[in-house]
Amino acid sequence: MGNNVLASRKGPYIDILKYAIISLTIFIYLVYIYKYAINLPRWDDYDTILDFLVNYHKANFSDKISLLFTQQNEHRLFSSHVAYALYYALFGDINFRHLIMLNAVTSILVFISITYFIRKALPKDWYIAAFVLSICFFDLNNFENADFATAGMQTYTLLLLLTSALFFYSLKSRWYIFAGALLQVICIFSSGNGSVGAFLVVLFVCFMKDRYKTIVSASTLIIFAPLYYYHYIPSQKHLSTLSLSKIIPFFLHVAGAHFSQDYGIVCGILLLAVLVIILLIQGKYDVKNGTLQLLCIVGFMLFSMAIIAVFRGNIPVELAYSSRYFIYPHILVAITFTFILINLQGKKLRIPIIIASVLILLYAYRLNFINGSANFEGFRSTLKTTDFFDDDKKKAKEVSDEACKQNIYCIDKHRND
């Protein structure tokens, strides 16, 4: 009896230790954001946020609704525009530092949602996979999503919409179908790869073998995905003309980005080989244990990287190898490890493989930490020393001047913050 009492006393402390270890990289990530995020726009912030709010401020009610669906480059950014409009309605201006902080909160919610599925798939060893997810997801090499308002808002919101839709569709009560369908619609209009997420939700529901849910999810996709392209203007700026000789190497570079930039193709090939083998071994996926949800997230990562390769493959890798895309291989690596862990249950080599894998991933985290922390510093320094951090400085100045006239945001007031 004494041993049982002692074990019960140790239990809460062990759980606290587990959560503390998992939270360590999240804490580091938040410290860097708090230290380096400043209230200055960069790149797409001028068009996607300032120019949008300038037009939104002048528009009547019906035009305001239309503006929420406005195309920005290749994307419609409904959820991002809603966030900017709500912030403006609440505070009467816009603050890029606050938007970056909001993105950080959203990233934590995405992490929690993926961890929820991992915990269902690995009831006993979930904390090991969650720790690996934390060192991958909150990798400082992901500095653009972390410290760039437009990129983080688009990326993290879309991931949260996808994981939330998977969650609501997986619940037994059919009342939650309406929430899942709504999230599916918003997902479609929130990014260029939003339709991919909505399509994977349909596949997910089909495997559940629920006729009513299948009809609702499929109908949602069929009705709303084509509307994404209503008055859509195709972008030819980066299209790689579907040349596989360009698309495939670029795809592999992005896939291997978590481990190396110089050897991205080799790392990408190795990662994908391990992923394919482990998924074939896994074989059976079930909504009840979370493995089907994780498989859908894997599919979204792969499809998203493929879309990036198609639209960026004709650009030299050193110019298009953007930090904002690293979130996809980061998550892919973590879920690949999760499936490895699932298949190792009860195997003799389980402990050595786990130790070796975690050490490799910690080494990758260390290297990416050095590179990412330098880029956080460089990002801030460039913002502070550049009048208008954008390729088209003339247009950026015009947008900034108009935003200041309308009391939305005055860049000169924040240069020395």
C-alpha positions in Angstrom: 0.0 0.0 0.0 2.9 2.4 0.8 4.3 1.9 -2.7 0.9 2.7 -4.2 0.7 5.9 -2.2 4.2 6.9 -3.2 3.5 6.2 -6.8 0.3 8.3 -6.7 2.3 11.2 -5.2 4.9 11.0 -7.9 2.3 10.9 -10.6 1.3 14.6 -10.7 5.0 15.6 -10.5 5.9 13.4 -13.4 3.0 14.9 -15.4 4.1 18.4 -14.6 7.7 17.5 -15.7 6.3 16.1 -19.0 4.3 19.2 -19.7 7.3 21.4 -18.8 9.6 19.6 -21.2 7.0 19.8 -24.0 6.5 23.5 -23.3 10.2 24.5 -23.3 10.5 25.1 -27.0 7.1 26.9 -27.0 8.5 29.2 -24.3 11.7 29.9 -26.3 9.6 30.6 -29.4 7.4 33.1 -27.6 10.4 34.8 -26.0 11.9 35.4 -29.5 8.6 36.7 -30.8 8.1 39.1 -27.8 11.7 40.3 -28.2 11.8 40.9 -31.9 8.3 41.6 -33.1 7.8 45.3 -33.9 4.9 47.4 -35.2 6.3 47.9 -38.7 4.9 46.3 -42.0 7.0 44.2 -44.4 6.4 42.8 -47.9 2.8 41.6 -48.3 1.7 43.5 -45.1 1.3 46.6 -47.3 -1.1 45.1 -49.7 -2.8 42.4 -47.6 -3.3 44.5 -44.5 -2.8 48.3 -45.1 -4.3 48.5 -48.6 -7.1 46.2 -47.6 -8.0 48.4 -44.6 -7.7 51.6 -46.6 -10.3 50.3 -49.1 -12.4 48.7 -46.2 -12.5 52.0 -44.4 -14.0 53.8 -47.4 -16.4 51.0 -48.5 -20.1 50.7 -47.8 -21.5 47.6 -46.1 -22.0 45.4 -49.2 -18.5 46.4 -50.5 -17.0 45.6 -47.1 -18.4 42.1 -47.4 -17.0 41.8 -50.9 -13.6 43.0 -49.8 -13.3 40.2 -47.3 -13.1 37.8 -50.2 -10.7 39.9 -52.3 -7.9 38.1 -54.0 -4.3 38.9 -52.9 -1.8 37.5 -55.4 -2.9 33.8 -55.8 -4.9 33.7 -52.6 -8.2 34.7 -51.2 -7.6 35.5 -47.5 -11.1 35.6 -46.0 -10.1 34.5 -42.5 -7.1 36.9 -42.4 -9.3 39.8 -43.7 -11.9 39.1 -41.1 -9.2 39.2 -38.4 -7.8 42.6 -39.7 -11.3 44.0 -40.0 -12.3 42.9 -36.5 -9.1 44.3 -35.0 -9.7 47.6 -36.8 -13.4 47.7 -35.7 -12.4 47.1 -32.0 -9.4 49.4 -31.8 -9.7 51.9 -34.7 -6.3 51.3 -36.0 -3.9 48.4 -36.8 -0.9 47.2 -34.9 1.5 44.7 -36.6 3.1 43.6 -33.3 -0.3 42.7 -31.9 -1.2 40.7 -35.0 2.1 38.8 -34.7 1.2 38.0 -31.0 -2.2 36.8 -32.2 -0.5 34.5 -34.7 1.6 33.1 -31.9 -1.6 32.2 -29.9 -3.1 30.6 -33.1 0.1 28.6 -33.5 -0.2 27.2 -30.0 -3.9 26.3 -30.7 -2.7 24.4 -33.8 -0.1 22.6 -31.8 -2.7 21.6 -29.1 -5.1 20.3 -31.8 -2.5 18.1 -33.5 -1.3 16.9 -30.0 -4.9 16.0 -29.3 -4.9 13.6 -32.3 -1.5 12.3 -31.3 -2.7 11.6 -27.7 -5.6 9.5 -29.1 -3.2 7.6 -31.3 -0.6 7.1 -28.6 -2.4 7.0 -25.2 0.8 5.9 -23.3 3.7 7.5 -25.2 1.9 10.6 -26.5 4.2 12.9 -24.6 7.3 11.7 -26.5 5.6 12.4 -29.8 4.3 15.7 -28.5 7.8 16.7 -27.4 9.1 16.0 -30.9 6.1 18.0 -32.4 7.1 20.9 -30.2 10.8 21.0 -31.3 9.7 20.7 -34.9 6.6 23.0 -34.9 8.3 25.7 -32.8 11.6 25.6 -34.7 13.1 29.1 -35.0 13.8 28.5 -38.6 10.1 29.2 -39.0 10.8 32.8 -38.3 8.8 34.3 -41.1 5.5 32.8 -39.9 6.5 33.8 -36.4 7.5 37.4 -37.1 5.6 38.4 -40.3 2.0 39.3 -39.7 0.6 38.3 -43.1 2.5 35.0 -43.4 1.6 33.8 -39.9 -2.0 34.8 -40.1 -2.5 32.9 -43.4 -0.5 29.8 -42.4 -1.6 29.2 -38.8 -5.3 30.2 -39.3 -5.6 27.7 -42.2 -4.0 24.9 -40.2 -6.3 25.6 -37.3 -9.4 25.6 -39.6 -8.3 22.2 -41.1 -7.6 20.5 -37.7 -10.8 22.0 -36.2 -12.9 20.8 -39.2 -11.4 17.3 -38.7 -12.2 17.5 -35.0 -15.9 18.5 -35.4 -16.6 16.0 -38.2 -15.1 13.2 -36.0 -17.6 13.9 -33.2 -20.6 11.5 -32.9 -23.4 14.0 -32.6 -24.6 15.2 -36.0 -25.2 18.7 -34.7 -21.4 19.3 -35.0 -21.6 18.6 -38.7 -22.7 22.2 -39.2 -19.6 23.5 -37.4 -17.4 21.2 -39.5 -19.0 22.3 -42.8 -18.7 26.0 -41.8 -15.0 25.6 -41.0 -14.6 23.7 -44.3 -16.1 26.7 -46.2 -13.9 29.2 -44.5 -10.9 26.9 -45.1 -11.6 27.1 -48.9 -11.6 30.9 -49.0 -8.6 31.4 -46.6 -5.7 30.4 -48.9 -4.8 28.9 -52.2 -4.4 25.5 -50.7 -7.6 25.8 -48.6 -9.5 23.7 -51.2 -6.9 20.9 -50.7 -7.7 21.0 -46.9 -11.5 20.9 -47.7 -11.0 18.0 -50.1 -9.0 16.0 -47.5 -11.8 16.6 -45.0 -14.2 14.9 -47.5 -11.8 11.9 -47.8 -11.6 11.8 -44.0 -15.4 11.7 -43.7 -15.7 9.1 -46.4 -13.5 6.7 -44.4 -15.9 7.3 -41.4 -18.6 5.6 -43.5 -21.3 8.1 -42.3 -23.6 8.8 -45.3 -25.0 12.0 -43.9 -21.6 13.5 -43.1 -20.3 12.4 -46.4 -23.1 14.1 -48.3 -22.7 17.4 -46.3 -18.9 17.5 -46.6 -18.9 16.6 -50.3 -21.7 19.1 -51.1 -19.8 21.8 -49.3 -16.7 21.2 -51.4 -18.6 20.9 -54.7 -20.5 24.1 -54.1 -17.9 26.4 -52.6 -14.6 25.3 -54.1 -15.6 26.5 -57.6 -16.7 29.8 -56.1 -13.1 30.4 -55.0 -12.3 31.0 -58.7 -15.2 33.3 -59.4 -13.6 36.5 -60.8 -10.2 34.9 -60.0 -7.2 36.3 -61.8 -4.5 33.6 -62.4 -1.0 34.6 -61.4 1.7 33.9 -63.9 4.4 35.6 -61.9 5.9 32.4 -60.5 4.2 29.6 -62.4 6.8 27.0 -63.3 5.0 25.9 -66.5 4.6 22.4 -65.0 8.1 21.3 -65.8 8.8 18.2 -63.7 12.5 18.8 -64.0 11.9 21.9 -61.9 9.0 20.9 -59.8 10.4 17.7 -58.4 13.7 19.0 -57.1 12.0 22.0 -55.6 9.5 19.8 -53.9 12.2 17.6 -52.4 14.1 20.7 -51.3 11.1 21.9 -49.3 10.4 18.4 -48.0 14.0 18.1 -46.6 14.1 21.7 -45.3 13.8 20.7 -41.7 17.2 19.0 -41.7 19.2 20.9 -44.3 19.2 23.6 -47.0 22.3 22.5 -48.8 21.3 18.9 -48.8 17.6 19.4 -48.9 17.0 17.0 -51.8 18.8 14.1 -50.1 17.0 14.8 -46.8 13.7 15.1 -48.6 14.1 11.7 -50.4 15.1 10.0 -47.1 12.2 11.5 -45.2 9.6 10.6 -47.8 11.0 7.1 -48.1 10.7 6.6 -44.3 7.2 8.1 -44.4 6.0 5.8 -47.2 7.4 2.7 -45.5 5.9 3.5 -42.1 2.5 4.4 -43.6 2.4 1.1 -45.5 3.4 -0.8 -42.3 0.7 1.1 -40.4 -1.9 0.0 -42.9 -5.1 0.6 -40.9 -6.3 4.0 -39.9 -9.2 4.8 -37.6 -11.0 8.0 -36.7 -11.5 6.7 -33.1 -7.8 6.5 -32.4 -6.7 9.7 -34.2 -4.6 8.0 -36.9 -6.9 8.9 -39.7 -6.8 12.6 -38.7 -3.0 12.5 -38.6 -3.0 10.9 -42.0 -5.1 13.7 -43.4 -2.7 16.3 -41.9 0.2 14.4 -43.6 -1.7 14.6 -46.9 -2.3 18.3 -46.5 1.5 18.9 -45.9 2.4 16.9 -49.0 -0.2 18.6 -51.2 0.8 22.0 -49.9 4.4 21.4 -50.7 3.5 20.2 -54.1 1.5 23.4 -54.8 4.4 25.5 -53.6 6.7 23.5 -56.0 4.4 24.1 -59.0 4.2 27.9 -58.4 7.7 28.5 -57.2 9.7 25.8 -59.0 11.0 28.1 -61.8 12.7 30.5 -59.3 16.2 29.7 -58.1 16.0 27.8 -54.8 18.0 30.3 -52.9 15.3 33.0 -53.8 12.2 30.9 -53.3 13.4 28.8 -50.3 11.2 30.7 -47.9 11.0 30.3 -44.2 7.2 30.5 -44.3 7.1 27.1 -46.1 9.1 25.3 -43.5 6.1 24.7 -41.3 5.0 21.9 -43.7 8.1 19.8 -43.4 8.3 20.6 -39.7 4.9 19.1 -39.1 5.6 16.2 -41.6 8.7 15.2 -39.7 6.8 15.2 -36.3 3.9 13.1 -37.6 6.3 10.7 -39.4 8.0 10.2 -36.0 4.5 9.7 -34.4 3.7 6.9 -36.8 7.1 5.3 -36.2 6.3 5.4 -32.5 2.9 3.8 -33.1 4.5 0.9 -35.0 7.2 0.4 -32.5 4.9 -0.4 -29.6 5.9 -3.7 -28.1 9.0 -4.1 -30.3 12.5 -4.8 -28.8 14.2 -2.0 -30.8 11.7 0.6 -29.6 13.9 2.4 -27.0 17.1 2.6 -29.2 15.2 3.9 -32.2 13.3 6.5 -30.1 16.6 7.7 -28.5 18.4 7.8 -31.9 15.5 9.7 -33.5 15.1 12.2 -30.7 18.9 12.9 -30.7 18.8 13.5 -34.5 15.9 15.9 -34.2 17.4 17.7 -31.2 20.6 18.2 -33.3 18.5 19.6 -36.2 16.7 21.9 -33.7 20.1 23.2 -32.5 21.3 24.0 -36.0 18.0 25.6 -37.0 18.0 27.5 -33.7 21.3 29.1 -34.6 20.1 30.0 -38.1 16.6 31.1 -37.0 17.8 33.3 -34.1 20.1 35.1 -36.5 17.3 35.6 -38.9 15.0 37.0 -36.2 17.7 39.6 -35.5 18.3 40.2 -39.2 14.6 40.6 -39.8 14.3 43.3 -37.1 17.4 45.1 -38.2 16.3 45.3 -41.8 12.9 46.6 -40.7 14.4 49.3 -38.5 16.9 50.5 -41.2 14.7 50.3 -44.3 12.1 53.0 -45.1 9.7 50.6 -46.7 10.5 46.9 -46.5 8.9 45.9 -49.8 10.0 45.2 -53.4 7.8 48.1 -54.7 8.8 50.9 -52.3 6.9 53.5 -54.2 3.6 51.7 -53.9 4.4 50.8 -50.3 4.9 54.6 -49.5 1.6 55.5 -51.3 -0.3 52.9 -49.3 1.3 54.0 -46.1 0.6 57.6 -46.7 -3.1 56.9 -47.4 -3.4 54.7 -44.3 -2.0 57.5 -42.2 -4.4 60.0 -43.7 -7.3 57.7 -42.7 -5.7 57.3 -39.2 -5.4 53.5 -39.7 -1.6 53.3 -39.3 1.2 55.9 -39.5 4.5 54.3 -40.2 6.6 57.4 -39.1 5.2 57.2 -35.6 6.5 53.6 -35.1 10.0 53.7 -36.8 11.7 54.3 -33.5 9.5 52.1 -31.3 
